[in-house]
Amino acid sequence: MKAITKIAAAAVAAVCAVSLAACGGSGSGKATNVTYPQIKLGTTGKNIKTTIKLFSHRTDLAQDSYNGTTWKEYIAEFNKMYPNITVKVTTNSNYADSALTRLQGGDWGDIMMIPAVDKSELGNYFLSYGKTSDMDKQIKYVHAWEYKGDVYGVPANGNAVGIVYNKKVFKEAGVDKLPNTPDEFIKDLKAIKEKTKATPLYTNYAAGWTMGAWDSYIGGTATGDAKYMNQELLHTKDPFSNPKDGTHAYNVYKILYDAVKDKLTEDDYSTTDWEGSKSKMNNGEIATMVLGSWAVSQIKQAGSNADDIGYMPFPISIKGKQYATSAADYSYGINKDSSADNQEASMIFVKWMTEKSGYAYNEGGIGVAKNDTKLPDTYAEFNNVKFLEDEPAVSGEEDLFNDLNSDSELAINAGGDKRVQAIVEHAANGDESYDDIVKDWNSKWNEALKTEDVSVKYTTVAK
């Protein structure tokens, strides 16, 4: 599998069965030699006159009716500093798949939000912003799209993972203390079903990508260990087994299985609607959704009850302490085949979005600039929660997670939507137990460890 690009989209694989490097652009001249750390906003690139194109997942920001700051407004502010750089934005509601298809076709413009590609492929498509050691002084989440000493992506914002919830519904259900464990959370969902008309937990099954969000909770959030996700997991046998202490991946996904089995979710998972769910949660028809903090601002803006929307820590505790993985959201990647002027203009725009636009705070996210310490009100319930940023893979194992994901076909944090959707299906149909599901996952992961000749150092047991 190592010789073949492993990319999370069947459509792309069908179009381009060999390495995606063979499907990329052929280049269009000299690349810029300006790096992100060298840019001084307001000075660098003042003589550039060009038009750059951004391909984004934020369809809502493209609409004049959006209650927050729109793309048009961000660009207008940017043009006060750089009037000669025109920025044109296109968006797509099925961005994850569309971005991969357009990436291999080479027609995506100058900046895109990097989709689920192998890190080993980054240099085939994207311009390096600079060396990791230099970028680490400029931005947080520097390892999100870093490969062998170069950084290819700058996050739009950071997110700490938790659960979006409707405060009013919880109050109506008599829940006055947020849950700290899976059992407490399920108990609260049952109270909501009994005492209110709201759907206790909305799966958002049909959207697909919303289900993959559950993978984000199995690292530091469920283990309290910043090394777990990218280092220890790669050497762990049976990582989905029950550690018997309410932690780790087993207990993350079990919440979903149990909620569906106990009929604490929507009546028909196949008819869920992501866009419609925002307004339903805003008006109290939905009590909880398991999504990153990025979703809070969108749900607040979906109706007239913004004050009812809150964000709670994920209900897992490690020896009485709660943790929240803090990670990069979608990241800006710059086309390595754009002209030198467009590359420099693109890098300037990305740095302006990171340092001057206020985008992260506006969207309820964590600022990416290294010196940005301001947290939005989204995290008001996280006062006693420790934020963890997953540490990167150790030297020499940068590709190992991708290889294990591909060999096992589990696609953890890499478009594994169908794997998580299957939890909902089996729980609803009652045709496979949760323990049988994770037994199958363990078997596939263990076989991948053998295929990659990985030394096993850990098993999932309570520490």
Secondary structure by P-SEA (a helix, b strand, c coil): cccccccccaaaaaaccccccccccccccccccccccccccccccccccbbbbbbcccccccccccccccaaaaaaaaaaacccbbbbbbbbcaaaaaaaaaaaaccccccccccccccccccccccccccaaaaaacccccccccccccccccccbbbbbbbbbcaaaaaaaccccccccaaaaaaaaaaaaaccccccccccccccccccccccccccccccccccccccccccccccccccccccaaaaaaaaaaaaaacccccccccccaaaaaaaaaacccccccccccaaaaaaacccccccccccccccccccbbbbbbbbcbbbbbbccccaaaaaaaaaaaaaaaccccccccccccccccccccccccccccccbbbbccccccccccaaaaaaaaaacccccccaaaaaaaaaaaaaaccccaaaaaaaaaaaaaaaaaaaccccccccccc
